[in-house]
Protein backbone atom coordinates (compact mmCIF):
# COMPACT_ATOMS: atom_id res chain seq x y z
CA UNK A 1 0.00 0.00 0.00
CA UNK A 2 2.74 2.43 0.91
CA UNK A 3 4.49 2.15 -2.44
CA UNK A 4 1.26 2.83 -4.34
CA UNK A 5 0.45 5.73 -1.99
CA UNK A 6 3.83 7.36 -2.59
CA UNK A 7 3.57 6.91 -6.35
CA UNK A 8 0.03 8.31 -6.56
CA UNK A 9 0.85 11.14 -4.16
CA UNK A 10 3.84 12.16 -6.28
CA UNK A 11 1.64 12.18 -9.36
CA UNK A 12 -1.02 14.22 -7.56
CA UNK A 13 1.62 16.75 -6.51
CA UNK A 14 2.70 16.99 -10.17
CA UNK A 15 -0.89 17.72 -11.24
CA UNK A 16 -2.15 14.27 -12.25
CA UNK A 17 -5.89 14.19 -11.59
CA UNK A 18 -7.25 11.10 -13.36
CA UNK A 19 -10.36 9.73 -11.69
CA UNK A 20 -9.10 6.21 -10.88
CA UNK A 21 -5.83 7.49 -9.44
CA UNK A 22 -7.67 10.08 -7.35
CA UNK A 23 -10.08 7.46 -5.96
CA UNK A 24 -7.20 5.16 -5.03
CA UNK A 25 -5.24 8.01 -3.47
CA UNK A 26 -8.30 9.07 -1.47
CA UNK A 27 -8.49 5.52 -0.10
CA UNK A 28 -4.77 5.20 0.56
CA UNK A 29 -4.62 8.58 2.30
CA UNK A 30 -7.47 7.49 4.54
CA UNK A 31 -5.81 4.16 5.32
CA UNK A 32 -3.09 6.05 7.19
CA UNK A 33 -5.46 6.33 10.13
CA UNK A 34 -8.24 3.85 9.31
CA UNK A 35 -6.06 0.81 10.02
CA UNK A 36 -2.88 0.52 12.07
CA UNK A 37 0.53 0.40 10.37
CA UNK A 38 0.86 -3.25 11.40
CA UNK A 39 -2.01 -3.99 9.02
CA UNK A 40 -1.23 -1.55 6.21
CA UNK A 41 2.59 -1.55 6.37
CA UNK A 42 2.35 2.17 5.63
CA UNK A 43 4.85 4.70 6.96
CA UNK A 44 3.62 7.71 8.92
CA UNK A 45 2.39 10.42 6.56
CA UNK A 46 1.36 13.59 8.40
CA UNK A 47 0.09 15.08 5.13
CA UNK A 48 -2.40 12.25 4.53
CA UNK A 49 -5.40 13.94 6.19
CA UNK A 50 -4.88 17.19 4.28
CA UNK A 51 -4.43 15.22 1.07
CA UNK A 52 -7.69 13.33 1.71
CA UNK A 53 -9.53 16.64 2.11
CA UNK A 54 -7.93 18.02 -1.08
CA UNK A 55 -9.08 15.00 -3.07
CA UNK A 56 -12.53 15.20 -1.47
CA UNK A 57 -12.72 18.83 -2.67
CA UNK A 58 -11.40 17.82 -6.11
CA UNK A 59 -14.47 15.59 -6.50
CA UNK A 60 -16.69 18.51 -5.28
CA UNK A 61 -17.36 16.90 -1.91
CA UNK A 62 -21.02 16.42 -1.10
CA UNK A 63 -22.03 18.16 -4.33
CA UNK A 64 -20.19 15.59 -6.46
CA UNK A 65 -21.97 13.97 -9.38
CA UNK A 66 -19.74 10.86 -9.16
CA UNK A 67 -21.77 8.16 -7.37
CA UNK A 68 -18.78 5.92 -6.72
CA UNK A 69 -16.84 8.72 -5.08
CA UNK A 70 -19.87 9.55 -2.93
CA UNK A 71 -20.28 5.88 -1.99
CA UNK A 72 -16.66 5.27 -0.99
CA UNK A 73 -16.33 8.61 0.80
CA UNK A 74 -19.45 7.79 2.82
CA UNK A 75 -17.91 4.50 3.93
CA UNK A 76 -14.67 6.20 4.89
CA UNK A 77 -16.56 8.82 6.91
CA UNK A 78 -18.55 6.13 8.74
CA UNK A 79 -15.63 3.79 9.44
CA UNK A 80 -13.06 6.36 10.54
CA UNK A 81 -14.65 9.79 10.38
CA UNK A 82 -12.83 10.75 13.55
CA UNK A 83 -9.70 11.11 11.43
CA UNK A 84 -11.40 13.62 9.10
CA UNK A 85 -12.39 16.17 11.73
CA UNK A 86 -15.41 16.39 14.01
CA UNK A 87 -16.76 12.84 14.14
CA UNK A 88 -20.40 13.90 14.55
CA UNK A 89 -20.16 16.19 11.53
CA UNK A 90 -18.60 13.45 9.41
CA UNK A 91 -21.18 10.90 10.54
CA UNK A 92 -23.91 13.27 9.32
CA UNK A 93 -21.96 13.96 6.13
CA UNK A 94 -21.66 10.22 5.52
CA UNK A 95 -25.45 9.92 5.51
CA UNK A 96 -25.74 12.76 2.98
CA UNK A 97 -22.98 11.31 0.81
CA UNK A 98 -24.65 7.90 0.77
CA UNK A 99 -28.07 9.42 0.00
CA UNK A 100 -26.63 11.45 -2.89
CA UNK A 101 -24.88 8.37 -4.28
CA UNK A 102 -28.19 6.48 -4.20
CA UNK A 103 -29.98 9.42 -5.81
CA UNK A 104 -27.57 9.30 -8.76
CA UNK A 105 -27.21 5.51 -8.86
CA UNK A 106 -30.26 3.93 -7.20
CA UNK A 107 -29.06 0.38 -7.85
CA UNK A 108 -25.98 1.00 -5.71
CA UNK A 109 -22.77 -0.95 -6.17
CA UNK A 110 -22.01 -4.64 -6.37
CA UNK A 111 -18.61 -6.20 -5.65
CA UNK A 112 -18.08 -6.53 -9.42
CA UNK A 113 -17.84 -2.74 -9.72
CA UNK A 114 -14.56 -2.96 -7.80
CA UNK A 115 -13.10 -6.09 -9.35
CA UNK A 116 -9.48 -5.85 -10.51
CA UNK A 117 -8.82 -2.53 -8.78
CA UNK A 118 -6.18 -3.50 -6.25
CA UNK A 119 -6.44 -2.81 -2.54
CA UNK A 120 -9.03 -0.11 -3.20
CA UNK A 121 -11.19 -2.56 -5.09
CA UNK A 122 -10.85 -5.36 -2.57
CA UNK A 123 -11.76 -3.08 0.31
CA UNK A 124 -14.87 -1.61 -1.28
CA UNK A 125 -15.97 -4.89 -2.89
CA UNK A 126 -16.13 -6.24 0.65
CA UNK A 127 -18.42 -3.37 1.67
CA UNK A 128 -20.50 -3.70 -1.48
CA UNK A 129 -21.13 -7.36 -0.61
CA UNK A 130 -22.71 -6.37 2.70
CA UNK A 131 -26.50 -6.59 2.95
CA UNK A 132 -26.39 -3.06 4.38
CA UNK A 133 -25.09 -1.78 1.04
C-alpha atoms as a printed R data frame, in Angstrom:
    type eleno elety resid chain resno       x      y       z
1   ATOM     1    CA   UNK     A     1   0.000  0.000   0.000
2   ATOM     2    CA   UNK     A     2   2.744  2.430   0.915
3   ATOM     3    CA   UNK     A     3   4.494  2.148  -2.436
4   ATOM     4    CA   UNK     A     4   1.264  2.830  -4.337
5   ATOM     5    CA   UNK     A     5   0.446  5.734  -1.993
6   ATOM     6    CA   UNK     A     6   3.826  7.359  -2.590
7   ATOM     7    CA   UNK     A     7   3.568  6.912  -6.354
8   ATOM     8    CA   UNK     A     8   0.030  8.315  -6.556
9   ATOM     9    CA   UNK     A     9   0.853 11.144  -4.157
10  ATOM    10    CA   UNK     A    10   3.843 12.156  -6.276
11  ATOM    11    CA   UNK     A    11   1.635 12.179  -9.358
12  ATOM    12    CA   UNK     A    12  -1.018 14.223  -7.563
13  ATOM    13    CA   UNK     A    13   1.622 16.754  -6.513
14  ATOM    14    CA   UNK     A    14   2.699 16.986 -10.169
15  ATOM    15    CA   UNK     A    15  -0.885 17.718 -11.244
16  ATOM    16    CA   UNK     A    16  -2.149 14.275 -12.248
17  ATOM    17    CA   UNK     A    17  -5.888 14.188 -11.589
18  ATOM    18    CA   UNK     A    18  -7.246 11.102 -13.364
19  ATOM    19    CA   UNK     A    19 -10.364  9.728 -11.688
20  ATOM    20    CA   UNK     A    20  -9.096  6.213 -10.879
21  ATOM    21    CA   UNK     A    21  -5.834  7.486  -9.442
22  ATOM    22    CA   UNK     A    22  -7.669 10.081  -7.350
23  ATOM    23    CA   UNK     A    23 -10.080  7.464  -5.959
24  ATOM    24    CA   UNK     A    24  -7.205  5.164  -5.034
25  ATOM    25    CA   UNK     A    25  -5.242  8.015  -3.471
26  ATOM    26    CA   UNK     A    26  -8.303  9.074  -1.471
27  ATOM    27    CA   UNK     A    27  -8.488  5.524  -0.097
28  ATOM    28    CA   UNK     A    28  -4.768  5.197   0.565
29  ATOM    29    CA   UNK     A    29  -4.622  8.581   2.296
30  ATOM    30    CA   UNK     A    30  -7.469  7.486   4.543
31  ATOM    31    CA   UNK     A    31  -5.808  4.158   5.318
32  ATOM    32    CA   UNK     A    32  -3.091  6.049   7.194
33  ATOM    33    CA   UNK     A    33  -5.461  6.326  10.130
34  ATOM    34    CA   UNK     A    34  -8.238  3.845   9.312
35  ATOM    35    CA   UNK     A    35  -6.061  0.812  10.015
36  ATOM    36    CA   UNK     A    36  -2.881  0.522  12.068
37  ATOM    37    CA   UNK     A    37   0.529  0.402  10.374
38  ATOM    38    CA   UNK     A    38   0.863 -3.254  11.399
39  ATOM    39    CA   UNK     A    39  -2.012 -3.992   9.018
40  ATOM    40    CA   UNK     A    40  -1.229 -1.550   6.209
41  ATOM    41    CA   UNK     A    41   2.593 -1.546   6.372
42  ATOM    42    CA   UNK     A    42   2.351  2.173   5.630
43  ATOM    43    CA   UNK     A    43   4.846  4.697   6.958
44  ATOM    44    CA   UNK     A    44   3.621  7.707   8.918
45  ATOM    45    CA   UNK     A    45   2.391 10.421   6.560
46  ATOM    46    CA   UNK     A    46   1.361 13.590   8.403
47  ATOM    47    CA   UNK     A    47   0.093 15.077   5.129
48  ATOM    48    CA   UNK     A    48  -2.402 12.254   4.530
49  ATOM    49    CA   UNK     A    49  -5.402 13.942   6.187
50  ATOM    50    CA   UNK     A    50  -4.882 17.195   4.276
51  ATOM    51    CA   UNK     A    51  -4.433 15.221   1.065
52  ATOM    52    CA   UNK     A    52  -7.691 13.329   1.712
53  ATOM    53    CA   UNK     A    53  -9.531 16.637   2.108
54  ATOM    54    CA   UNK     A    54  -7.929 18.023  -1.078
55  ATOM    55    CA   UNK     A    55  -9.077 14.999  -3.072
56  ATOM    56    CA   UNK     A    56 -12.532 15.202  -1.474
57  ATOM    57    CA   UNK     A    57 -12.719 18.829  -2.667
58  ATOM    58    CA   UNK     A    58 -11.400 17.822  -6.107
59  ATOM    59    CA   UNK     A    59 -14.475 15.590  -6.501
60  ATOM    60    CA   UNK     A    60 -16.690 18.512  -5.279
61  ATOM    61    CA   UNK     A    61 -17.357 16.904  -1.914
62  ATOM    62    CA   UNK     A    62 -21.019 16.416  -1.095
63  ATOM    63    CA   UNK     A    63 -22.029 18.159  -4.331
64  ATOM    64    CA   UNK     A    64 -20.192 15.592  -6.458
65  ATOM    65    CA   UNK     A    65 -21.971 13.965  -9.380
66  ATOM    66    CA   UNK     A    66 -19.743 10.863  -9.160
67  ATOM    67    CA   UNK     A    67 -21.773  8.160  -7.374
68  ATOM    68    CA   UNK     A    68 -18.775  5.918  -6.722
69  ATOM    69    CA   UNK     A    69 -16.840  8.724  -5.081
70  ATOM    70    CA   UNK     A    70 -19.866  9.547  -2.934
71  ATOM    71    CA   UNK     A    71 -20.282  5.883  -1.992
72  ATOM    72    CA   UNK     A    72 -16.662  5.265  -0.993
73  ATOM    73    CA   UNK     A    73 -16.328  8.614   0.801
74  ATOM    74    CA   UNK     A    74 -19.451  7.790   2.818
75  ATOM    75    CA   UNK     A    75 -17.914  4.497   3.931
76  ATOM    76    CA   UNK     A    76 -14.666  6.203   4.890
77  ATOM    77    CA   UNK     A    77 -16.563  8.815   6.909
78  ATOM    78    CA   UNK     A    78 -18.555  6.134   8.743
79  ATOM    79    CA   UNK     A    79 -15.634  3.787   9.443
80  ATOM    80    CA   UNK     A    80 -13.057  6.361  10.543
81  ATOM    81    CA   UNK     A    81 -14.655  9.789  10.383
82  ATOM    82    CA   UNK     A    82 -12.834 10.755  13.549
83  ATOM    83    CA   UNK     A    83  -9.704 11.114  11.427
84  ATOM    84    CA   UNK     A    84 -11.404 13.621   9.101
85  ATOM    85    CA   UNK     A    85 -12.388 16.166  11.734
86  ATOM    86    CA   UNK     A    86 -15.405 16.385  14.005
87  ATOM    87    CA   UNK     A    87 -16.764 12.840  14.144
88  ATOM    88    CA   UNK     A    88 -20.401 13.898  14.549
89  ATOM    89    CA   UNK     A    89 -20.164 16.191  11.534
90  ATOM    90    CA   UNK     A    90 -18.602 13.452   9.410
91  ATOM    91    CA   UNK     A    91 -21.180 10.898  10.540
92  ATOM    92    CA   UNK     A    92 -23.910 13.267   9.323
93  ATOM    93    CA   UNK     A    93 -21.957 13.964   6.130
94  ATOM    94    CA   UNK     A    94 -21.664 10.217   5.519
95  ATOM    95    CA   UNK     A    95 -25.450  9.921   5.509
96  ATOM    96    CA   UNK     A    96 -25.745 12.757   2.982
97  ATOM    97    CA   UNK     A    97 -22.976 11.310   0.811
98  ATOM    98    CA   UNK     A    98 -24.649  7.895   0.765
99  ATOM    99    CA   UNK     A    99 -28.071  9.417   0.002
100 ATOM   100    CA   UNK     A   100 -26.632 11.447  -2.890
101 ATOM   101    CA   UNK     A   101 -24.877  8.366  -4.276
102 ATOM   102    CA   UNK     A   102 -28.194  6.479  -4.203
103 ATOM   103    CA   UNK     A   103 -29.976  9.418  -5.811
104 ATOM   104    CA   UNK     A   104 -27.574  9.303  -8.759
105 ATOM   105    CA   UNK     A   105 -27.209  5.514  -8.864
106 ATOM   106    CA   UNK     A   106 -30.259  3.930  -7.202
107 ATOM   107    CA   UNK     A   107 -29.055  0.382  -7.846
108 ATOM   108    CA   UNK     A   108 -25.976  0.999  -5.708
109 ATOM   109    CA   UNK     A   109 -22.766 -0.948  -6.169
110 ATOM   110    CA   UNK     A   110 -22.009 -4.638  -6.372
111 ATOM   111    CA   UNK     A   111 -18.611 -6.196  -5.653
112 ATOM   112    CA   UNK     A   112 -18.081 -6.533  -9.424
113 ATOM   113    CA   UNK     A   113 -17.844 -2.742  -9.717
114 ATOM   114    CA   UNK     A   114 -14.557 -2.955  -7.797
115 ATOM   115    CA   UNK     A   115 -13.095 -6.091  -9.351
116 ATOM   116    CA   UNK     A   116  -9.479 -5.851 -10.507
117 ATOM   117    CA   UNK     A   117  -8.824 -2.530  -8.778
118 ATOM   118    CA   UNK     A   118  -6.175 -3.497  -6.251
119 ATOM   119    CA   UNK     A   119  -6.438 -2.806  -2.539
120 ATOM   120    CA   UNK     A   120  -9.033 -0.109  -3.198
121 ATOM   121    CA   UNK     A   121 -11.187 -2.562  -5.092
122 ATOM   122    CA   UNK     A   122 -10.846 -5.361  -2.570
123 ATOM   123    CA   UNK     A   123 -11.763 -3.080   0.307
124 ATOM   124    CA   UNK     A   124 -14.875 -1.609  -1.281
125 ATOM   125    CA   UNK     A   125 -15.970 -4.888  -2.886
126 ATOM   126    CA   UNK     A   126 -16.132 -6.240   0.650
127 ATOM   127    CA   UNK     A   127 -18.416 -3.366   1.671
128 ATOM   128    CA   UNK     A   128 -20.505 -3.697  -1.484
129 ATOM   129    CA   UNK     A   129 -21.128 -7.359  -0.608
130 ATOM   130    CA   UNK     A   130 -22.705 -6.370   2.700
131 ATOM   131    CA   UNK     A   131 -26.496 -6.594   2.946
132 ATOM   132    CA   UNK     A   132 -26.395 -3.060   4.385
133 ATOM   133    CA   UNK     A   133 -25.088 -1.776   1.044
